[in-house]
Amino acid sequence: MELRQLKYFLAIAESGSFSRAAERVFVAQSALSHQMAQLEQELGTDLFHRSRRGVALTEAGQRFFPHAVSILRQTEEAVLSARSNADGPTGKVVFGIPHSVSSAMALPLLREVRRQLPRVQLELTEELTGNLATQLRAGQIQLAVLFDDGTRSAFTWTPLLRERMYLIGPPAQTTRRTSSVTLRQALAQPLILPASPHGVRPLIEAAAQRAGLAPPQVFADISSISILRTSLLAGMGQTLLPLMPLKAEIDAGLLQATPVGAPPLERVLALCASPHIPLSAASQAVAQLVVGLVGELCRDKAWPGATPVPAAPAAPRAARRS
C-alpha cells in the first residue's frame, strides 16, 4: 500500500467521480483506476460502487475512509514536526469541543493560539461528545475536550476543570427561588437532556445510580444547545447543565439557574488525545496552551461555575485505570 494510493482513494471518495478525482490529483484517469484496482486487490475487497452516475463508497470503503484520513494526516504531521524550528511549531491541529463547552472556550482558544502560536493553523470542530471520541480514536482529530464519565480509559487525558451543574429553566416554572435543590428534586423535574450517551446524560444517570435514586425524568432528548435553548425559553421543561451554555439567557432573567446539591452534581472536563497516535509538535504546543488558558479563565471568573482541577499536568497523560 502506498501513500499516493490513499490520496487517490480520498480524492475519489470526496469527488464522487474518477474523472473529477483525476483532475484534482493531476494524474490520468487510467492511472488512477489502475492504482485503485491494485489497492482493492491488496485489500481483498471493493472500496467503491461504480455506476454511470459516479461512484460511492462500499461498506468496506466507509470503514477504510477514516483510517486513510488518519494515516495521511499523521504523515503530514510527521513532516511538519521535523521541520519545526526555533521559530515555533508549525502545522495544523484539529481540536474537538463539545457543544456545551464552546461558548466558554472556543473564542479564547482561537485568540491565544493566534497570539502565542502564529505558525499553527487551528481547526475547531464542535460536536457531540460521542462523535468526538470516535473521531479521536480514528485519528481524524488530534485533541478533544471530553467529560470524565468513567469511559476515558481509551485515551490519554489531562483533567482541566470541575464544573458545577444547575437546574435551569424558565422562572415561571419555579414557585419560589431557593439557594439550591437536592439531586432527588432535580431528577424529579420534567427534564430536557442530550440523548444518551452524549453530553451530560451519562454523568447524570451515574450520579442518580450512586445516590440510589430513580433515573432522571426525561421527556425530551435534545442534543443541540440551540434547540435546547429554544425549548427552555418556550417553557417546555428544565435541564441540567453548567451555566456557560445558557449564561446570556440567565443573566437576562429569561432563565433561572439553581445549583444542585446534596449531593452536588458536577462534571470534570479533560483534555484527551489518542494513546496510539503521537502528537505533533504543534499539537503538543496547543495542549500545553489549553491547560494554562483554562486555569486563567477559571481564576479570572470568566468561566462561571468552574474551578481548576488542582495540580493538573501540562500535557495529556496516561489514563488512570480502576
Phi, psi and omega per residue, in radians:
M1 nan 2.323 -3.099
E2 -2.015 2.691 3.140
L3 -1.073 -0.636 -3.122
R4 -1.132 -0.555 3.089
Q5 -1.136 -0.679 3.096
L6 -1.143 -0.708 3.094
K7 -1.083 -0.756 3.130
Y8 -1.142 -0.717 3.132
F9 -1.039 -0.819 -3.134
L10 -1.142 -0.675 3.130
A11 -1.088 -0.729 3.125
I12 -1.177 -0.802 -3.118
A13 -1.062 -0.700 -3.097
E14 -1.401 -0.481 -3.136
S15 -1.525 -0.492 -3.094
G16 1.288 0.298 -3.088
S17 -2.811 2.417 3.083
F18 -1.192 -0.670 -3.086
S19 -1.185 -0.778 3.126
R20 -1.162 -0.647 3.112
A21 -1.138 -0.685 3.131
A22 -1.084 -0.706 3.082
E23 -1.136 -0.649 -3.086
R24 -1.177 -0.681 -3.087
V25 -1.771 0.083 3.027
F26 1.079 0.811 3.020
V27 -2.330 2.819 3.096
A28 -1.185 2.560 -3.122
Q29 -1.080 -0.605 3.130
S30 -1.124 -0.675 3.114
A31 -1.178 -0.672 3.119
L32 -1.114 -0.795 3.133
S33 -1.089 -0.687 3.129
H34 -1.111 -0.749 3.137
Q35 -1.146 -0.669 3.127
M36 -1.221 -0.624 3.085
A37 -1.113 -0.709 3.091
Q38 -1.121 -0.738 -3.135
L39 -1.128 -0.768 3.137
E40 -1.142 -0.637 3.103
Q41 -1.143 -0.713 3.124
E42 -1.150 -0.681 -3.127
L43 -1.376 -0.348 3.131
G44 1.318 0.466 -3.141
T45 -2.797 2.729 3.071
D46 -1.386 2.408 3.106
L47 -1.740 -0.336 -3.071
F48 -2.291 2.517 2.858
H49 -1.573 2.131 -3.102
R50 -1.814 2.347 3.100
S51 -2.595 3.044 3.130
R52 -1.132 -0.456 -3.108
R53 -1.473 -0.129 -3.133
G54 2.389 -2.696 -3.131
V55 -2.267 2.676 3.065
A56 -2.441 2.653 -3.120
L57 -1.209 2.415 2.942
T58 -1.326 3.087 3.076
E59 -1.061 -0.710 3.097
A60 -1.111 -0.699 3.114
G61 -1.122 -0.663 3.099
Q62 -1.131 -0.655 3.110
R63 -1.249 -0.578 -3.100
F64 -1.331 -0.499 -3.027
F65 -0.958 -0.944 -3.104
P66 -1.101 -0.524 3.100
H67 -1.193 -0.692 3.106
A68 -1.121 -0.746 3.091
V69 -1.037 -0.799 -3.103
S70 -1.111 -0.771 -3.100
I71 -1.107 -0.799 -3.131
L72 -1.173 -0.651 3.116
R73 -1.159 -0.725 3.110
Q74 -1.137 -0.634 3.099
T75 -1.094 -0.776 3.125
E76 -1.109 -0.731 -3.138
E77 -1.149 -0.632 3.120
A78 -1.096 -0.728 3.122
V79 -1.135 -0.791 -3.111
L80 -1.169 -0.629 3.103
S81 -1.106 -0.702 3.129
A82 -1.160 -0.522 -3.096
R83 -1.533 -0.205 3.132
S84 -1.076 2.468 -3.078
N85 -2.428 -2.792 -3.085
A86 -1.116 -0.316 3.127
D87 -1.323 -0.085 3.113
G88 1.939 2.868 -3.117
P89 -1.125 2.635 -3.124
T90 -2.265 2.484 3.046
G91 2.447 3.129 -3.132
K92 -1.782 2.409 3.090
V93 -2.223 2.131 3.084
V94 -1.701 2.092 -2.971
F95 -2.097 2.157 -3.105
G96 -1.689 2.336 -3.137
I97 -2.277 2.296 3.059
P98 -1.148 2.734 -3.135
H99 -0.968 -0.720 -3.032
S100 -1.380 -0.018 -3.137
V101 -1.919 -0.391 -2.979
S102 -1.075 -0.625 -3.107
S103 -1.129 -0.486 -3.133
A104 -1.554 -0.520 -2.877
M105 -2.029 -0.536 -2.948
A106 -1.056 -0.958 -3.080
L107 -1.137 -0.818 3.078
P108 -1.019 -0.656 -3.134
L109 -1.175 -0.776 3.111
L110 -1.026 -0.756 -3.124
R111 -1.116 -0.776 -3.077
E112 -1.242 -0.624 3.085
V113 -1.140 -0.741 3.104
R114 -1.081 -0.671 -3.086
R115 -1.348 -0.794 -3.013
Q116 -1.635 -0.468 -3.060
L117 -2.257 1.174 -3.017
P118 -1.131 -0.327 -3.128
R119 -1.628 0.016 3.124
V120 -1.740 2.291 3.072
Q121 -1.696 1.952 -3.096
L122 -1.703 2.189 3.046
E123 -1.960 2.051 3.124
L124 -1.685 2.337 3.052
T125 -2.177 2.225 -3.116
E126 -1.788 2.111 -3.009
E127 -2.571 2.932 2.941
L128 -1.159 2.588 -3.047
T129 -1.074 -0.646 3.112
G130 -1.088 -0.686 3.106
N131 -1.190 -0.676 3.123
L132 -1.094 -0.730 -3.140
A133 -1.088 -0.724 3.114
T134 -1.105 -0.772 -3.132
Q135 -1.173 -0.600 3.132
L136 -1.186 -0.733 3.109
R137 -1.113 -0.617 -3.089
A138 -1.451 -0.104 -3.127
G139 1.407 0.211 3.122
Q140 -1.321 -0.429 3.010
I141 -2.256 2.695 -3.078
Q142 -1.632 -0.619 -3.085
L143 -2.404 2.658 3.078
A144 -2.694 2.571 2.977
V145 -1.604 2.104 3.133
L146 -2.233 2.914 3.128
F147 -1.636 2.427 3.109
D148 -1.399 1.460 -3.113
D149 -1.793 0.287 3.130
G150 1.604 -0.039 -3.123
T151 -1.985 0.257 -3.065
R152 -1.483 0.126 -3.091
S153 -1.155 -0.233 3.115
A154 -1.354 -0.127 -3.046
F155 -2.232 2.842 2.834
T156 -1.498 2.512 -3.033
W157 -2.636 2.649 3.078
T158 -2.138 2.084 3.081
P159 -1.125 2.378 -3.091
L160 -1.860 -0.926 -3.092
L161 -2.767 2.846 3.049
R162 -1.939 2.216 -3.023
E163 -2.094 2.156 -3.138
R164 -1.321 2.534 -3.134
M165 -1.917 2.641 -3.012
Y166 -2.251 2.684 2.937
L167 -1.484 2.039 -3.014
I168 -2.129 2.285 3.113
G169 -2.956 -3.134 3.125
P170 -1.112 2.460 3.118
P171 -0.982 -0.551 -3.096
A172 -1.133 -0.384 -3.136
Q173 -1.472 -0.071 3.123
T174 -1.921 2.002 -3.071
T175 -1.166 -0.584 3.086
R176 -2.596 2.569 -3.100
R177 -1.391 2.236 3.136
T178 -2.138 2.779 -3.120
S179 -1.272 -0.446 3.106
S180 -2.886 2.896 3.031
V181 -2.190 2.671 3.087
T182 -1.347 2.824 3.093
L183 -1.063 -0.676 3.121
R184 -1.041 -0.794 3.136
Q185 -1.109 -0.715 -3.121
A186 -1.137 -0.756 -3.100
L187 -1.189 -0.370 -3.116
A188 -1.446 -0.170 -3.138
Q189 -1.338 2.687 2.994
P190 -1.211 1.946 -2.955
L191 -1.907 2.571 2.967
I192 -1.930 2.055 -3.065
L193 -2.349 2.788 3.036
P194 -1.078 2.638 3.111
A195 -1.171 2.471 3.077
S196 -1.175 2.449 0.137
P197 -1.784 0.577 -3.040
H198 -1.604 2.786 2.975
G199 1.022 -2.427 -3.059
V200 -1.457 -0.102 -3.038
R201 -0.972 -0.892 3.127
P202 -1.085 -0.584 3.138
L203 -1.158 -0.743 -3.131
I204 -1.165 -0.761 -3.136
E205 -1.145 -0.662 3.107
A206 -1.182 -0.671 3.106
A207 -1.110 -0.698 3.107
A208 -1.117 -0.734 -3.137
Q209 -1.135 -0.748 3.130
R210 -1.082 -0.610 -3.104
A211 -1.508 -0.005 -3.134
G212 1.221 0.527 -3.095
L213 -1.859 2.853 3.089
A214 -1.188 2.684 3.097
P215 -1.046 2.807 3.131
P216 -1.055 2.576 3.123
Q217 -1.516 1.472 -3.064
V218 -1.624 2.122 3.098
F219 -1.895 -0.116 3.077
A220 -2.638 2.282 3.051
D221 -1.703 1.949 -3.134
I222 -2.326 2.031 -3.091
S223 -1.732 0.009 3.122
S224 -1.738 2.208 3.126
I225 -1.101 -0.706 -3.112
S226 -1.136 -0.733 3.106
I227 -1.220 -0.661 3.085
L228 -1.060 -0.789 3.129
R229 -1.020 -0.821 3.140
T230 -1.073 -0.705 -3.133
S231 -1.152 -0.720 3.118
L232 -1.144 -0.778 -3.138
L233 -1.123 -0.471 3.101
A234 -1.438 0.013 3.091
G235 1.333 0.446 -3.068
M236 -1.486 -0.077 3.124
G237 2.749 -2.855 3.131
Q238 -2.248 2.979 3.132
T239 -2.450 2.935 3.045
L240 -2.064 1.943 -3.083
L241 -2.677 2.863 2.930
P242 -1.184 3.031 -3.079
L243 -1.256 -0.723 -2.888
M244 -0.979 -0.745 -3.088
P245 -1.068 -0.439 -3.079
L246 -2.154 0.405 -3.036
K247 -1.065 -0.731 -3.109
A248 -1.064 -0.749 -3.132
E249 -1.233 -0.607 3.112
I250 -1.201 -0.783 3.127
D251 -1.087 -0.563 -3.131
A252 -1.432 -0.075 -3.139
G253 1.411 0.136 3.131
L254 -1.374 -0.479 3.066
L255 -2.259 2.709 3.126
Q256 -2.092 2.386 -3.123
A257 -2.041 2.227 3.113
T258 -2.141 2.144 -3.118
P259 -1.101 2.559 3.119
V260 -1.712 2.207 3.103
G261 -2.332 -3.141 3.061
A262 0.933 1.156 -0.153
P263 -1.449 2.762 3.118
P264 -1.124 2.567 3.127
L265 -1.868 2.049 -3.072
E266 -2.390 2.848 2.992
R267 -2.344 2.579 3.095
V268 -1.882 2.207 3.084
L269 -1.643 2.406 -3.123
A270 -2.295 2.541 3.035
L271 -1.559 2.105 -2.996
C272 -2.065 2.634 3.065
A273 -2.535 2.827 3.100
S274 -1.323 2.350 3.093
P275 -1.332 -0.172 -3.050
H276 -1.765 -0.185 -3.091
I277 -2.099 1.998 -3.116
P278 -1.060 2.463 3.088
L279 -1.385 2.384 3.055
S280 -1.223 2.941 3.097
A281 -1.043 -0.660 3.125
A282 -1.146 -0.753 3.138
S283 -1.140 -0.700 3.097
Q284 -1.097 -0.701 3.135
A285 -1.136 -0.723 3.110
V286 -1.142 -0.702 3.120
A287 -1.048 -0.783 3.121
Q288 -1.137 -0.675 3.120
L289 -1.118 -0.719 -3.103
V290 -1.068 -0.770 -3.128
V291 -1.027 -0.827 3.126
G292 -1.157 -0.699 -3.123
L293 -1.104 -0.794 -3.128
V294 -1.084 -0.714 3.082
G295 -1.045 -0.717 3.121
E296 -1.155 -0.735 3.137
L297 -1.074 -0.663 3.113
C298 -1.210 -0.814 -3.102
R299 -1.134 -0.594 -3.127
D300 -1.484 0.062 -3.123
K301 1.087 0.396 3.098
A302 -1.433 -0.149 3.089
W303 -2.169 1.404 -3.070
P304 -1.006 2.456 3.115
G305 1.422 0.071 -3.086
A306 -2.026 2.511 3.045
T307 -2.316 2.409 -3.125
P308 -1.142 2.562 3.059
V309 -1.321 2.221 -3.081
P310 -1.032 2.496 3.002
A311 0.959 0.708 3.089
A312 -1.214 2.328 3.115
P313 -1.199 2.994 -2.986
A314 -1.521 -0.158 -3.121
A315 -2.679 2.822 -3.117
P316 -0.933 2.403 -3.125
R317 -2.184 2.997 -3.108
A318 -1.126 2.458 -3.113
A319 -1.207 2.516 3.017
R320 -1.350 2.459 3.103
R321 -2.019 2.401 3.134
S322 -1.498 nan nan
